[in-house]
Amino acid sequence: MKTRVGLLGAAVGLAIGFSILTADAAAPSAKRGGNRNQNLVEMTRNALQVEDVLEKVVYLAYTHDGKIGEAVKGNYEILPETIIPWSISDENSVSVVKVKTSKGGSAKMYTFAFIFSDEGLQLLLLYPGGSNADPTLFSDVLVTATGVAQAALSSEEVNIKDTRVLGQITPAGWAEEWLWVNENGKTYKMEISFSTGAPGQGTDWDIRGARK
């Protein structure tokens, strides 16, 4: 069931119908780990039933759309599709939530981080589109990618408009296209290759035409 949220505070229905994945970095190695992951999933499920949280999801998507010139008036329909328990520590627990939004006749996927701590729940919009990057990998690439986009667009103000996987995701890695836009609406397509090493060794990445 979709959830329709008005920008000015319309009624919110239940957000249901999403799937659950286990990220490699959060995969349980023992029963206790599995239980902690399940608790994080349940915390995220419960959060997605709270009107204030759903309105925050819409607000973050709408704010991002405003930055890239895609914001529309009226309702955003949101459908949380996937929950990935990402990391659990003494300081906080983080789940990745992929949310499909529909507005003005168009649809787009957004990936959020739900960060639970003693201070409460913090929501962070990671990126729009269908990137396969996890929060850590995305953060690693973002600084360099932003600099490349700023140079290519001759602008300090740049934002990611969309992301998509190119071809297939294989055990050896995958490639992506990140579409950037500046304040004047000029766009730049960036190609990034990701190479998956041995388990525990992380993922290497390379931006075409850039030096790390």
C-alpha positions as a Markdown table, in Angstrom:
| # | Residue | x | y | z |
|---|---|---|---|---|
| 1 | Met | 0.0 | 0.0 | 0.0 |
| 2 | Lys | 1.3 | 3.4 | -0.9 |
| 3 | Thr | 1.5 | 6.2 | 1.5 |
| 4 | Arg | 0.3 | 9.6 | 0.4 |
| 5 | Val | 1.7 | 12.6 | 2.2 |
| 6 | Gly | 0.8 | 16.2 | 1.4 |
| 7 | Leu | 3.5 | 18.8 | 1.7 |
| 8 | Leu | 1.1 | 20.8 | 4.0 |
| 9 | Gly | 0.3 | 17.8 | 6.3 |
| 10 | Ala | -2.3 | 15.5 | 4.7 |
| 11 | Ala | -3.4 | 12.3 | 6.4 |
| 12 | Val | -0.8 | 9.5 | 6.3 |
| 13 | Gly | -1.7 | 5.8 | 5.9 |
| 14 | Leu | 0.3 | 2.8 | 6.9 |
| 15 | Ala | 3.6 | 2.1 | 5.0 |
| 16 | Ile | 3.7 | -1.6 | 4.3 |
| 17 | Gly | 4.8 | -4.0 | 1.6 |
| 18 | Phe | 8.5 | -3.6 | 1.8 |
| 19 | Ser | 11.2 | -6.3 | 1.7 |
| 20 | Ile | 14.1 | -7.0 | 4.0 |
| 21 | Leu | 17.7 | -7.6 | 2.8 |
| 22 | Thr | 20.8 | -8.4 | 4.9 |
| 23 | Ala | 23.8 | -6.4 | 3.9 |
| 24 | Asp | 27.1 | -8.3 | 4.0 |
| 25 | Ala | 28.6 | -5.8 | 6.5 |
| 26 | Ala | 25.7 | -6.5 | 8.8 |
| 27 | Ala | 25.3 | -10.2 | 8.2 |
| 28 | Pro | 25.0 | -12.0 | 11.6 |
| 29 | Ser | 27.8 | -14.4 | 12.4 |
| 30 | Ala | 25.9 | -15.8 | 15.4 |
| 31 | Lys | 22.4 | -16.0 | 16.8 |
| 32 | Arg | 22.9 | -12.9 | 18.8 |
| 33 | Gly | 23.9 | -11.0 | 15.7 |
| 34 | Gly | 20.8 | -12.2 | 13.9 |
| 35 | Asn | 18.6 | -11.1 | 16.8 |
| 36 | Arg | 20.2 | -7.6 | 16.8 |
| 37 | Asn | 19.6 | -7.3 | 13.1 |
| 38 | Gln | 16.0 | -8.3 | 13.5 |
| 39 | Asn | 15.5 | -5.8 | 16.3 |
| 40 | Leu | 16.9 | -3.1 | 14.0 |
| 41 | Val | 14.5 | -4.1 | 11.3 |
| 42 | Glu | 11.6 | -3.9 | 13.7 |
| 43 | Met | 12.7 | -0.5 | 14.9 |
| 44 | Thr | 12.8 | 0.7 | 11.3 |
| 45 | Arg | 9.4 | -0.9 | 10.5 |
| 46 | Asn | 7.9 | 0.9 | 13.5 |
| 47 | Ala | 9.5 | 4.2 | 12.5 |
| 48 | Leu | 7.9 | 3.8 | 9.1 |
| 49 | Gln | 4.4 | 3.8 | 10.7 |
| 50 | Val | 4.9 | 7.2 | 12.4 |
| 51 | Glu | 3.5 | 10.2 | 10.6 |
| 52 | Asp | 6.2 | 12.5 | 11.6 |
| 53 | Val | 8.9 | 10.2 | 10.2 |
| 54 | Leu | 7.0 | 9.8 | 6.9 |
| 55 | Glu | 6.6 | 13.5 | 6.6 |
| 56 | Lys | 10.4 | 13.9 | 7.2 |
| 57 | Val | 11.0 | 11.4 | 4.4 |
| 58 | Val | 8.8 | 13.5 | 2.1 |
| 59 | Tyr | 10.4 | 16.7 | 3.2 |
| 60 | Leu | 13.9 | 15.5 | 2.5 |
| 61 | Ala | 12.9 | 14.2 | -1.0 |
| 62 | Tyr | 11.0 | 17.4 | -1.7 |
| 63 | Thr | 14.0 | 19.6 | -0.6 |
| 64 | His | 16.4 | 17.6 | -2.7 |
| 65 | Asp | 14.0 | 17.9 | -5.7 |
| 66 | Gly | 13.9 | 21.6 | -5.2 |
| 67 | Lys | 17.7 | 21.8 | -5.4 |
| 68 | Ile | 17.7 | 20.0 | -8.7 |
| 69 | Gly | 14.7 | 21.7 | -10.2 |
| 70 | Glu | 12.3 | 18.8 | -9.9 |
| 71 | Ala | 10.0 | 19.8 | -7.0 |
| 72 | Val | 6.3 | 19.6 | -7.7 |
| 73 | Lys | 3.3 | 21.0 | -5.9 |
| 74 | Gly | 0.8 | 18.6 | -4.4 |
| 75 | Asn | 1.2 | 15.2 | -2.8 |
| 76 | Tyr | 4.2 | 12.9 | -2.8 |
| 77 | Glu | 3.3 | 9.2 | -2.7 |
| 78 | Ile | 6.0 | 7.1 | -0.9 |
| 79 | Leu | 6.4 | 3.4 | -0.8 |
| 80 | Pro | 9.3 | 2.0 | 1.3 |
| 81 | Glu | 10.5 | -1.0 | -0.6 |
| 82 | Thr | 13.6 | -2.4 | 1.1 |
| 83 | Ile | 15.1 | -2.3 | 4.6 |
| 84 | Ile | 18.8 | -3.3 | 5.0 |
| 85 | Pro | 20.2 | -3.6 | 8.6 |
| 86 | Trp | 23.5 | -1.9 | 8.0 |
| 87 | Ser | 25.5 | -1.4 | 11.2 |
| 88 | Ile | 25.0 | -1.8 | 15.0 |
| 89 | Ser | 27.3 | -0.3 | 17.6 |
| 90 | Asp | 27.1 | 1.0 | 21.2 |
| 91 | Glu | 26.7 | 4.5 | 19.8 |
| 92 | Asn | 24.0 | 4.0 | 17.2 |
| 93 | Ser | 22.2 | 1.5 | 14.9 |
| 94 | Val | 21.8 | 2.3 | 11.2 |
| 95 | Ser | 19.5 | 0.8 | 8.6 |
| 96 | Val | 19.3 | 1.6 | 5.0 |
| 97 | Val | 15.8 | 2.2 | 3.6 |
| 98 | Lys | 15.0 | 2.4 | -0.1 |
| 99 | Val | 11.9 | 4.4 | -0.8 |
| 100 | Lys | 10.1 | 4.8 | -4.1 |
| 101 | Thr | 8.4 | 8.2 | -4.5 |
| 102 | Ser | 5.8 | 9.2 | -7.0 |
| 103 | Lys | 4.9 | 12.8 | -7.7 |
| 104 | Gly | 3.5 | 14.7 | -10.6 |
| 105 | Gly | 3.3 | 11.6 | -12.8 |
| 106 | Ser | 6.9 | 10.6 | -12.3 |
| 107 | Ala | 8.6 | 8.2 | -10.0 |
| 108 | Lys | 12.1 | 8.0 | -8.5 |
| 109 | Met | 13.9 | 5.9 | -5.9 |
| 110 | Tyr | 15.6 | 7.5 | -2.9 |
| 111 | Thr | 17.9 | 5.8 | -0.4 |
| 112 | Phe | 17.8 | 7.0 | 3.2 |
| 113 | Ala | 19.8 | 6.1 | 6.3 |
| 114 | Phe | 17.8 | 5.7 | 9.5 |
| 115 | Ile | 20.1 | 6.4 | 12.4 |
| 116 | Phe | 18.9 | 5.3 | 15.8 |
| 117 | Ser | 20.7 | 6.5 | 19.0 |
| 118 | Asp | 20.0 | 7.7 | 22.5 |
| 119 | Glu | 19.2 | 11.1 | 21.1 |
| 120 | Gly | 16.4 | 9.7 | 18.9 |
| 121 | Leu | 16.0 | 9.0 | 15.2 |
| 122 | Gln | 17.9 | 10.9 | 12.6 |
| 123 | Leu | 17.1 | 10.6 | 8.9 |
| 124 | Leu | 19.7 | 11.2 | 6.2 |
| 125 | Leu | 19.0 | 11.2 | 2.5 |
| 126 | Leu | 22.0 | 9.4 | 1.0 |
| 127 | Tyr | 21.2 | 9.7 | -2.7 |
| 128 | Pro | 18.5 | 9.5 | -5.4 |
| 129 | Gly | 18.2 | 6.8 | -8.0 |
| 130 | Gly | 19.4 | 3.2 | -8.1 |
| 131 | Ser | 23.0 | 3.3 | -7.0 |
| 132 | Asn | 24.4 | 0.1 | -5.5 |
| 133 | Ala | 26.7 | 2.0 | -3.1 |
| 134 | Asp | 26.2 | 1.4 | 0.6 |
| 135 | Pro | 26.5 | 4.3 | 3.1 |
| 136 | Thr | 30.2 | 3.9 | 3.7 |
| 137 | Leu | 31.2 | 3.4 | 0.1 |
| 138 | Phe | 29.0 | 6.3 | -1.0 |
| 139 | Ser | 30.6 | 8.6 | 1.6 |
| 140 | Asp | 34.1 | 7.6 | 0.4 |
| 141 | Val | 33.3 | 8.4 | -3.2 |
| 142 | Leu | 31.3 | 11.6 | -2.6 |
| 143 | Val | 34.0 | 14.0 | -1.7 |
| 144 | Thr | 36.1 | 13.3 | -4.8 |
| 145 | Ala | 33.0 | 13.0 | -7.0 |
| 146 | Thr | 31.7 | 16.4 | -5.9 |
| 147 | Gly | 35.1 | 18.0 | -6.8 |
| 148 | Val | 35.0 | 16.4 | -10.2 |
| 149 | Ala | 31.5 | 17.6 | -10.8 |
| 150 | Gln | 32.3 | 21.1 | -9.7 |
| 151 | Ala | 35.2 | 21.3 | -12.1 |
| 152 | Ala | 33.1 | 19.8 | -15.0 |
| 153 | Leu | 30.2 | 22.2 | -14.4 |
| 154 | Ser | 32.4 | 25.2 | -13.5 |
| 155 | Ser | 30.2 | 25.7 | -10.4 |
| 156 | Glu | 30.6 | 25.4 | -6.6 |
| 157 | Glu | 26.9 | 24.5 | -6.2 |
| 158 | Val | 26.3 | 21.0 | -7.6 |
| 159 | Asn | 23.9 | 18.2 | -6.6 |
| 160 | Ile | 23.3 | 14.6 | -7.6 |
| 161 | Lys | 20.2 | 14.5 | -9.8 |
| 162 | Asp | 20.1 | 10.7 | -10.4 |
| 163 | Thr | 22.2 | 7.5 | -10.1 |
| 164 | Arg | 21.9 | 4.3 | -12.0 |
| 165 | Val | 23.8 | 1.0 | -12.4 |
| 166 | Leu | 25.3 | 0.4 | -15.9 |
| 167 | Gly | 25.0 | -3.2 | -17.0 |
| 168 | Gln | 25.1 | -6.0 | -14.4 |
| 169 | Ile | 26.3 | -6.2 | -10.9 |
| 170 | Thr | 28.8 | -9.1 | -10.7 |
| 171 | Pro | 31.0 | -10.6 | -8.0 |
| 172 | Ala | 33.9 | -8.6 | -9.5 |
| 173 | Gly | 32.1 | -5.3 | -9.4 |
| 174 | Trp | 29.9 | -3.0 | -11.3 |
| 175 | Ala | 29.7 | 0.4 | -13.0 |
| 176 | Glu | 27.4 | 3.4 | -12.3 |
| 177 | Glu | 26.4 | 6.7 | -13.9 |
| 178 | Trp | 25.8 | 9.6 | -11.6 |
| 179 | Leu | 24.0 | 12.6 | -13.1 |
| 180 | Trp | 25.0 | 15.9 | -11.6 |
| 181 | Val | 23.3 | 19.3 | -12.0 |
| 182 | Asn | 24.4 | 22.9 | -11.1 |
| 183 | Glu | 22.3 | 25.9 | -10.0 |
| 184 | Asn | 21.7 | 26.8 | -13.7 |
| 185 | Gly | 20.3 | 23.4 | -14.7 |
| 186 | Lys | 23.5 | 22.3 | -16.6 |
| 187 | Thr | 24.1 | 18.6 | -16.2 |
| 188 | Tyr | 27.1 | 16.3 | -16.2 |
| 189 | Lys | 27.2 | 12.5 | -16.5 |
| 190 | Met | 29.9 | 10.9 | -14.4 |
| 191 | Glu | 30.9 | 7.2 | -14.9 |
| 192 | Ile | 32.3 | 5.4 | -11.9 |
| 193 | Ser | 33.6 | 1.8 | -11.8 |
| 194 | Phe | 33.5 | -0.2 | -8.6 |
| 195 | Ser | 35.8 | -3.3 | -8.2 |
| 196 | Thr | 35.0 | -5.8 | -5.4 |
| 197 | Gly | 38.0 | -7.3 | -3.8 |
| 198 | Ala | 38.2 | -10.3 | -1.4 |
| 199 | Pro | 35.8 | -10.4 | 1.5 |
| 200 | Gly | 36.8 | -7.8 | 4.1 |
| 201 | Gln | 39.0 | -5.9 | 1.7 |
| 202 | Gly | 36.4 | -3.3 | 0.7 |
| 203 | Thr | 35.6 | -2.0 | -2.7 |
| 204 | Asp | 37.9 | 0.0 | -5.0 |
| 205 | Trp | 36.4 | 2.7 | -7.2 |
| 206 | Asp | 37.5 | 4.9 | -10.1 |
| 207 | Ile | 35.9 | 8.0 | -11.5 |
| 208 | Arg | 36.6 | 8.2 | -15.3 |
| 209 | Gly | 38.8 | 11.2 | -15.9 |
| 210 | Ala | 39.6 | 11.9 | -12.3 |
| 211 | Arg | 42.6 | 11.3 | -10.1 |
| 212 | Lys | 42.2 | 10.0 | -6.5 |
